[in-house]
Amino acid sequence: MKRNVLITGTSTGVGFESAILFAKNNFKVYATMRNLDKAKKLKEQIENDNLDIHLLPLDVTKTETIKAAVDTIIKNDGKIDVLYNNAGAGFAKTTEQASEAEIKWVTDVNYLGVVYCTQAVLPHMRKQKSGQIISITSVGGLVGQPFNELYCGAKFAVEGFMEGLATYVSDPFNINITCLEPGGISTEFMTSAIDKTTTEGQFATGEYAPIFEQYMAGNQQRAKESTTQVYQTGLEVAQVALDVAQNENPPLRIRTSQWAEDFTNLKTKVDPDGTKLISQVRASFL
Ligand SMILES: NC(=O)c1ccc[n+]([C@@H]2O[C@H](COP(=O)([O-])OP(=O)(O)OC[C@H]3O[C@@H](n4cnc5c(N)ncnc54)[C@H](OP(=O)(O)O)[C@@H]3O)[C@@H](O)[C@H]2O)c1
């Protein structure tokens, strides 16, 4: 029987590319999205290439939709092999100027969504004594960046959550845990973040405005100077996710580009894939 995978956030970007790539590489794919009206492009691909992709509604902030999707998969296949937490959303604003609703939203989508989806699949993977959970975090899950502290905080939280889980579900339950850590990816991400974050066209006002402008100018300059080094495509990230899903002994963490590796080097050089850390924590506690 083929391995199956539940992927969150497959309407665009990395999730969309991953659904297609995994299906072309012998996975039965449950491609989920919060709004199935956005599935037109994926449906066309499924028909054109006759792909083993099944669409399901799932909003990572709504636990009832997660439960329904997982129940459907278990009813169809009696198992769930891979959970791939891809859904996420950017947010750039000063903490001082973010509303309570925005703070809750950025945390729900980027962190609690991962927790809820993971919680829903764990009982099945534990019973199966096999499974894999892959979460896309970011270089922002390792290195805090200006005006991104709320997004980075949520991604750091995912890193901590995954790390803690990895210490006791890999052995004895044979559930592998991996964080994918990309740098920039050329997807809808920035446009969506800008739509979501700006208030009357402004990210940051008052005394923060000139610092924010400096930050944006730096970003634009870096993008112009080295687009190919900084940004990778959604398909390139999807390929790293596929490699991890096909690896019998996957790493706890992996950067998805050389730029991401270099950018996070101060945090990762001692133990790039997390193997030493997991051994040390297990030796201390278990
Ligand atoms: N792009 C980058 O520069 C970058 C860098 C590092 C890490 N990442 C991470 O990479 C992952 C993929 O992002 P991407 O670049 O492919 O961006 P993207 O094109 O904006 O895709 C994000 C996906 O997440 C979905 N999503 C948002 N809120 C959701 C919710 N409540 N429930 C379910 N799905 C939801 C979106 O669905 P809708 O279409 O319905 O909004 C979309 O399908 C994210 O975790 C992101 O944080 C991105």
The ligand as a Gaussian input file, in Angstrom:
#p B3LYP/6-31G(d) Opt

LIG

0 1
 N        7.596000      32.436000       1.554000
 C        8.578000      32.627000       2.413000
 O        9.417000      33.521000       2.231000
 C        8.716000      31.715000       3.612000
 C        9.951000      31.704000       4.302000
 C       10.109000      30.832000       5.389000
 C        9.077000      30.008000       5.780000
 N        7.879000      30.052000       5.087000
 C        6.819000      29.135000       5.529000
 O        6.539000      28.232000       4.471000
 C        5.197000      27.759000       4.590000
 C        4.510000      27.851000       3.234000
 O        4.375000      29.219000       2.883000
 P        4.389000      29.709000       1.359000
 O        5.653000      30.445000       1.134000
 O        4.019000      28.610000       0.457000
 O        3.232000      30.842000       1.430000
 P        1.807000      30.947000       0.748000
 O        1.922000      30.779000      -0.733000
 O        1.229000      32.206000       1.280000
 O        0.997000      29.675000       1.303000
 C        0.526000      29.611000       2.613000
 C       -0.584000      28.582000       2.664000
 O       -1.079000      28.513000       4.008000
 C       -2.496000      28.571000       3.953000
 N       -3.143000      29.038000       5.167000
 C       -3.097000      30.261000       5.741000
 N       -3.885000      30.270000       6.817000
 C       -4.434000      29.025000       6.936000
 C       -5.334000      28.414000       7.847000
 N       -5.858000      29.074000       8.877000
 N       -5.668000      27.109000       7.641000
 C       -5.159000      26.422000       6.606000
 N       -4.319000      26.959000       5.697000
 C       -3.969000      28.245000       5.871000
 C       -2.789000      29.482000       2.788000
 O       -4.144000      29.328000       2.402000
 P       -5.022000      30.547000       1.806000
 O       -4.744000      30.546000       0.340000
 O       -6.429000      30.142000       2.139000
 O       -4.586000      31.781000       2.500000
 C       -1.786000      28.945000       1.779000
 O       -2.278000      27.778000       1.172000
 C        4.559000      28.587000       5.693000
 O        4.557000      27.837000       6.899000
 C        5.495000      29.783000       5.829000
 O        5.438000      30.341000       7.120000
 C        7.686000      30.869000       4.016000

